[in-house]
Amino acid sequence: MRFAQRPFNRLPIGLPTGLLFLLVGFATVVSAEGPGTAVDSENSNFGTITEETPSIPQYFSWINNTNEGSTEAQTITNLEFFKWLHDEYGMRLGIYAWDAGNIDSEKYYGNMQSEKFKQQYPNGWGDIAALAKSFSCRLGLWGGPDGFGDTPEAEQARIDLLVSLCRDYELQLFKFDAVCTQLREEKQASFAKAMTECRKYAPDLIVLNHRLNLGVAKPHATTFLWGGAETYIDVHMRNRTTAPHNRAGALSRGLPPDLKRLTEDHGVCISSCLDYWEDDLVLQAFNRCLILAPEIYGNPWLLRDDEFAKLSRIFNLHFRHREILVKGMELPERYGSNAVSRGDGSTRFITLRNLSWQPVTYDVSLDEEIGLTDKGDVEVRRYHPSERMLGTFDHGQSLPIEVPPFRSYLLMATTKPCSEIGVLGCDYEVVRDTTNQPVLVKLLGLPGTNATVSLHPGSRSFSKAYLGNEPANKILDGSQTIRFPGQPVSLPWHKQLAELTPVEVPADAEQLYEATCFQAENNALEVQSLHRSGPTSIPQVQNARDAFFDQELFWRRGIWDKYMFDGKLETFFSVLHYGNDKRIDQGALRIDLGKPETIDQLSFRALWPSSDPRQPPLEVSAEVSKDLTSWKPVTFKRTAVQEGNIKVADIQKNGGSSSLFDADVYTWELQSDRAQPFRYLRIFDAPQRVAEFAAWANNKQLDASDWHATNLFAPFDAARPVAAWQAAAEIEDNTAEGSYLCVALDGKHGINKAFAALRVDGEWIGASQRAPSFPCVAWEYPARSQASNDTHYFPVTDAMRGKKIEIVVLGLTGGETNIKPHAWITSYYPPRESITLRLEE
């Protein structure tokens, strides 16, 4: 739906500079900031928020909705998710902030009386504010800095609107963004007046400045956007080097100037490329520790069920120590890049990182070098990547700390008794530490190993303990030996497998290339996240997922292959983004039926704009194969058309408003040869919007629920390899569950011009993922690809264990060949088994 945009006229009012200064109550000219510019002084903002204010945890809704905005139902569903996190895990969310499209939008200023607002929020915001308040959360809102119109009446109406939000709904945050518009110079005083009036009701109001020239009204903004960066992984932020996951680029971010906290780093995006999200969040919360921290956005409900405890744990640790985390100091260079220590003289939280393929050890001095000025014994704990009580040491002692490859690390050193629950003798994760509920702690160890563990109850006291379902009260008074289930696994679990060397382009290059084209995804990154995390058993999580994927804004974009198999003509699988065809070298629609099928008939139906003077082709060429080895040419023939009975959305740039147009439905059919079953189908020159694909055998339509399609990869003839690299390796029989191979392409290869694949027992295995991600038709802004340093990933399956494998990299036509491929085996976490410890008071 396209909403009418109100005209925005820049009419100079001509206020003298001196009057402007009086209106904002500021007697010194403050220049407009650019991206990355520091705030002029700690006292340059109004309100009670200062550099010393403890951080406020926030979620904001960008890319849960785009510029069209959210709805009442979707907002309530999201808030109920956060209320569940609060009730189940004690997680504190300070601010739930709506992003664009809820009152203002791109180049549009709205109000709460408009038809647009009433359609989205028919019952207003009263119930929403009450729901947020029920778990101690307040609201925030995205908008534009202007909207003051060209008359005194229009200006006062805008001021009244902003004030009412703080007065009636207790808003704590405004995010003012240039995507709406810039602030007219003659309206700087109006902006200052509005913020002054708002702070009468919300003295702790936070005003975010996203790329605005506020001029003399600048002191009313609390923050600026550090570096101008957004953090949507593989859309706005991607890896620049090879790495075992997609968030190495995010982990490499530096520090705001002088560790200024009154800035914003755009938080951590939990929507795409989810692996290692917690490493990213640890740095955002404890390393930079800005006024909004921990800060997340996107779709956190796409995490796995077992990850919500970790999300809450990071929030809870930060919240409990928020008072001392406001003081930070950069550590010497020997602590690695951008290491920071935060806290007071008796307790310090140290954040380290490792952005290399090998573990790195840092020597941490437990003294004034990290800010630990209080004398006495020092207790040291690791809180991330997993938790461990490292021991008690002398003040001034140097402690070696090993940081795993491409991870962040959170360490606490204190001379005070620690109030946090802990376990001595093994790694662990505090799953739940919530008042009036049993405490749950996950004890972690290598499969088939023993550990003697004891409990540190912190500030809590317990009368009962259980390991699994068995009583274990010995752990309360002393120690208990436990054995972790499973058989010992191959160690080390992270190691280099091979350096690949140049070889002649192999005879099976087509099979290797096609293996990745059929294995990878071109779906929206959020769909890929859903596939990564799997089903949920939590109603609040399922409801939030449904609210996101079922919204019309999402399915109208045609960004999920399942839309070809859902029986609905108005949904489709598209190659278009903002009207641009994203196919590589004209692309091919590839469909994997999962197994060879004997088929009588195939058909596909596509949507074609009724206004398009071009006619769709009468015939569409394709090929079918049973095993990727040999391909048989076939032809789909156009058989029918239904005129103008389907509405299709035209999605505008930057996730802006959409409009609907009429589309005709065309059908192409293929009579198949039953003597030759096939599994794989590649269709060349397929229409841009394929609405349905179906196959029949023995007069019965086949179940398509497990079929998979890609539509952006180049035809093999256009991609035909011109160079190759290869190495042999062996996957050990006892390789740990969750292991995966990384094939890293250091150097220049060209954009989408190098593919990796494996040979295993005469089969070809394609890469399921890549960093940066394979091309996709994205939900918001176009996904990024790059011309160098791609890394391809292959999950280790049972079929690969105990086998010799061949790792192959293909350099494709039109690319460069200045690369040095190397292969690693690794795992997201060490291969640990867990035993749940339940503690009751």
C-alpha positions, -999 to +999 in steps of 0.1 A: +000+000+000+014+034-009+006+062+016+002+098+004+032+119+012+026+154+026+044+181+007+075+194+024+083+230+016+116+247+026+104+282+031+130+305+049+116+322+079+146+344+084+150+343+122+181+363+132+209+342+146+207+359+180+171+350+185+178+314+176+204+312+203+180+326+229+153+301+219+176+271+224+192+285+256+227+280+242+252+308+238+279+292+217+278+281+181+281+244+178+290+230+144+270+202+129+285+168+134+294+144+107+296+106+110+320+096+137+324+131+152+325+132+190+301+152+211+316+186+219+315+183+257+299+160+282+275+188+291+264+196+255+231+177+258+201+186+279+182+163+303+195+140+329+213+116+306+251+121+309+283+101+302+279+087+337+244+074+332+242+036+334+234+020+301+197+013+292+190-020+274+171-016+242+154-034+213+143-015+182+121-029+155+139-020+122+139-050+098+111-066+118+092-040+098+105-017+070+094+018+061+058+009+059+058+004+097+046-022+122+011-029+134-007-031+168-009-069+166+027-073+156+039-049+183+019-067+210+032-101+199+068-088+200+063-073+235+048-106+247+081-122+236+101-098+257+078-102+286+083-140+284+121-134+285+115-113+316+093-138+334+113-169+324+149-156+327+146-122+344+158-103+314+154-066+317+145-046+286+146-009+292+132+004+259+112-011+231+116+014+202+095+014+171+115+021+140+103+038+108+068+039+096+047+040+127+040+078+127+067+092+104+082+074+075+106+080+046+099+116+035+066+115+053+055+132+086+024+117+102+002+120+133-021+098+154-052+111+136-042+099+101-059+070+084-025+054+081-020+054+119-055+042+126-051+013+102-019+002+119-030+010+155-068+010+156-068+010+195-040+036+198-010+030+220-025+029+255-026-009+258+008-012+242+024+012+267+007-007+296+020-040+283+055-027+282+052-012+316+041-045+330+077-057+327+094-024+335+099-014+298+092+019+282+087+029+245+108+047+220+100+060+185+117+066+151+108+098+133+121+128+114+135+159+130+111+183+112+074+181+105+068+216+119+051+228+088+050+264+076+025+280+099+025+286+137-004+262+140+014+234+122+045+239+143+025+238+175+007+206+164+040+189+158+053+200+192+021+189+209+023+155+192+059+149+205+051+161+240+020+139+242+041+108+234+063+115+265+034+126+287+008+101+278+028+070+269+060+076+289+083+075+258+120+075+268+136+077+233+133+095+200+154+083+171+155+112+146+167+100+112+176+118+079+158+090+060+127+110+069+141+144+060+168+167+072+159+195+097+154+229+079+177+255+093+148+278+101+132+250+122+162+243+144+146+265+172+113+246+168+131+213+173+149+227+204+116+240+218+099+206+213+127+187+230+126+211+259+089+206+264+092+168+261+119+167+288+094+183+313+076+149+313+106+127+304+138+143+319+157+111+310+147+114+274+173+100+249+174+117+215+194+098+189+209+118+160+211+097+128+230+117+103+213+150+110+225+186+108+207+200+138+228+232+139+222+253+170+197+226+182+225+200+184+228+201+222+193+187+225+205+154+209+219+128+233+240+109+208+253+107+172+256+075+151+292+063+155+307+058+121+274+061+104+273+023+104+243-001+104+250-037+115+226-059+094+250-087+087+259-093+050+236-064+041+252-033+057+281-051+075+302-079+062+335-097+066+365-081+049+387-111+056+382-149+055+368-162+088+349-192+102+317-172+105+299-142+090+304-118+120+341-113+119+335-079+103+313-069+132+338-082+157+365-061+142+347-028+149+368-004+169+360+020+198+342+054+198+365+084+203+377+086+239+353+058+248+325+083+246+293+066+257+268+093+245+269+079+210+251+049+193+267+020+175+233+008+160+233-022+183+236-058+173+215-071+145+199-105+153+182-113+121+207-127+096+238-149+098+230-157+135+261-178+144+284-160+169+257-133+176+267-135+213+304-126+206+290-095+188+267-086+217+294-091+244+315-064+227+286-041+222+275-044+259+308-047+278+334-033+254+318-002+240+291-001+266+273+029+252+242+046+267+220+020+249+234-014+259+229-042+254+211-030+222+196-054+196+174-051+166+158-072+140+143-106+148+158-121+180+129-147+180+148-164+152+174-177+176+173-214+187+153-222+218+185-230+238+200-196+229+174-174+247+190-182+280+224-169+267+207-137+254+191-131+288+224-139+306+243-112+287+215-087+294+213-097+331+251-096+338+253-062+322+222-049+341+235-061+375+268-044+370+256-013+350+266+012+377+304+004+374+305-003+337+302+034+329+340+038+336+362+023+309+399+024+300+417+011+268+442-016+276+478-016+263+484-030+228+497-063+241+461-071+250+451-072+214+430-049+193+406-026+211+407-043+245+389-025+272+386-028+310+355-014+327+345-012+364+358+003+396+389-002+417+377-036+431+359-052+401+368-051+364+352-065+333+378-071+305+369-077+269+394-092+246+391-105+210+410-127+185+405-121+148+429-148+135+426-185+126+447-197+156+441-193+193+459-163+209+471-161+245+472-127+263+488-122+297+464-103+319+480-084+348+457-084+379+466-050+390+464-013+382+472-020+345+436-032+341+422-007+367+423-031+396+436-008+424+422-025+454+447-049+470+439-084+481+432-118+465+416-116+431+389-139+420+388-144+382+359-157+361+353-161+324+317-152+313+322-157+276+326-178+254+314-200+282+315-195+319+342-208+342+356-200+376+393-196+367+405-194+403+418-169+429+451-152+424+475-128+441+471-091+433+496-082+406+499-118+393+499-123+355+473-147+342+475-163+307+442-161+289+436-180+257+411-165+233+397-189+207+399-180+169+375-152+158+358-149+191+354-123+218+361-130+255+346-116+287+366-118+319+358-105+354+385-099+380+373-088+415+387-084+450+351-086+464+330-116+471+312-124+439+274-124+441+270-145+409+263-182+410+293-202+398+306-238+395+341-248+402+356-277+383+341-274+348+327-249+322+291-240+327+263-217+315+238-201+339+206-209+321+181-193+346+187-173+378+153-159+384+136-151+417+109-176+427+120-203+402+145-231+405+180-221+393+192-240+362+229-243+354+242-263+324+274-281+333+297-286+303+325-310+295+341-330+267+322-362+259+333-392+280+353-372+306+349-368+343+348-336+364+347-330+401+325-299+407+314-277+435+289-249+438+296-213+445+260-200+454+269-163+453+242-143+471+217-172+469+212-201+493+199-235+483+185-265+501+182-290+472+202-299+442+196-322+413+218-334+385+193-343+357+165-359+378+188-374+404+193-357+439+228-342+443+228-324+476+265-333+480+273-305+456+258-280+481+282-289+509+313-301+491+320-316+457+307-343+435+322-362+406+302-363+374+307-380+340+297-364+308+279-387+284+292-397+250+323-411+235+356-392+233+360-371+202+388-361+179+410-333+193+419-306+186+384-298+174+397-266+156+426-272+132+438-266+096+432-295+073+450-284+041+465-258+019+450-261-016+473-260-046+466-252-083+455-280-105+440-283-140+403-276-142+388-311-134+366-331-157+338-330-131+339-292-128+302-289-138+291-314-111+311-296-084+297-262-095+261-274-097+264-291-063+267-257-046+241-241-069+216-267-057+228-269-020+230-232-012+201-208-006+189-177-024+162-171+001+160-140+023+186-140+050+158-142+077+145-174+060+180-188+062+181-179+099+148-198+104+163-229+087+194-226+108+176-225+142+148-250+134+113-253+151+105-238+184+085-252+213+079-218+229+045-202+220+058-166+224+087-173+200+064-190+174+039-161+176+067-136+169+081-156+140+046-159+125+039-122+130+071-115+110+069-140+082+031-138+077+030-100+074+020-089+039+052-068+037+072-099+038+055-123+014+048-096-011+085-094-018+088-130-031+119-139-011+113-175-001+115-206-024+086-222-005+063-197-022+067-218-054+052-248-037+025-234-014-005-236-038-011-198-037-008-178-069-003-144-051+029-156-035+059-162-057+097-167-058+113-136-074+146-125-088+137-088-084+148-064-057+138-027-061+129-036-096+164-049-105+170-084-117+195-100-093+204-131-114+240-137-122+246-139-159+209-143-166+207-170-139+188-203-139+159-216-118+172-248-101+149-272-083+160-302-062+132-327-057+152-344-029+153-378-046+149-392-082+112-392-092+094-408-121+072-380-134+044-378-159+040-340-161+055-308-148+041-273-149+050-239-135+030-207-134+044-172-134+031-137-128+036-112-156+026-075-153-005-069-173+009-035-185+041-050-198+040-048-237+064-077-240+049-112-241+063-140-221+081-167-242+061-194-258+088-220-249+112-222-220+143-245-222+154-266-193+174-297-184+169-326-160+194-349-143+193-378-119+227-373-103+243-341-117+264-362-141+243-361-173+217-336-183+188-342-207+173-311-225+136-306-222+112-278-232+083-262-213+055-249-236+032-221-227-004-234-225-026-209-208-031-174-195-054-158-169-056-121-174-053-095-147-066-115-117-036-112-094-023-082-075+015-079-073+035-054-051+060-030-065+085-026-037+103+007-036+139+015-027+151+012+010+121-008+020+098+021+013+061+021+005+047-004-019+020-002-045+000-029-062-004-036-099-023-062-119-005-093-131-015-120-156-009-157-147+009-177-174+013-215-174+041-236-190+038-274-191+062-303-198+052-338-206+080-360-191+095-392-202+086-418-175+115-440-185+141-415-171+135-405-135+153-373-124+160-353-092+175-321-105+159-295-128+174-263-142+152-239-161+169-212-182+153-178-189+126-185-164+102-156-158+111-132-130+082-142-107+075-179-105+043-184-085+038-222-086+058-253-096+042-287-095+048-323-107+025-353-112+030-390-113+002-416-119-023-387-120-013-377-084+004-344-076+037-350-058+043-337-023+067-307-026+072-299+011+109-310+010+117-295-024+143-268-026+150-241-052+176-214-061+171-188-088+201-165-089+232-186-097+246-184-132+241-212-158+272-234-160+280-223-195+283-187-183+303-196-152+325-223-168+357-226-146+390-214-159+411-223-128+411-248-100+427-256-067+426-289-048+437-307-016+430-341+000+420-345+037+404-369+060+375-365+083+381-386+114+355-411+124+350-395+158+348-359+146+325-340+169+289-333+162+284-298+149+318-296+132+320-279+098+346-273+071+357-238+062+373-233+028+389-198+029+398-180-003+425-154+007+430-130-021+411-116-052+387-139-070+360-116-083+324-111-072+307-145-071+335-159-093+349-186-071+329-217-058+341-244-034+328-280-033+338-315-020+342-349-034+332-377-010+328-413-020+321-404-056+295-378-046+296-341-049+288-319-019+282-281-024+287-254+002+256-247+021+267-212+032+293-186+025+307-154+041+296-130+029+264-148+022+255-162-013+234-138-034+198-135-022+167-114-029+168-096+004+142-084+028+155-049+032+186-035+013+205-057-012+228-082+003+266-077-002+290-098-022+327-090-026+355-096-049+380-111-024+383-132+007+351-153+005+348-183+029+327-214+021+311-236+047+303-274+047+286-291+077+303-324+086+277-351+081+277-388+092+283-397+055+316-378+057+330-393+089+359-417+085+362-407+048+389-392+027+376-361+010+388-339-018+384-302-014+381-283-047+379-246-055+368-234-089+378-200-104+350-190-128+349-172-161+354-134-156+370-137-122+405-133-109+428-161-098+451-144-073+439-165-043+455-189-018+428-213-006+431-231+028+407-254+046+399-258+083+377-279+104+361-262+134+330-260+155+308-231+168+316-242+204+340-269+217+324-304+214+309-305+249+281-325+264+260-310+291+243-321+324+217-298+339+221-288+376+188-277+392+190-257+424+161-250+447+159-228+478 
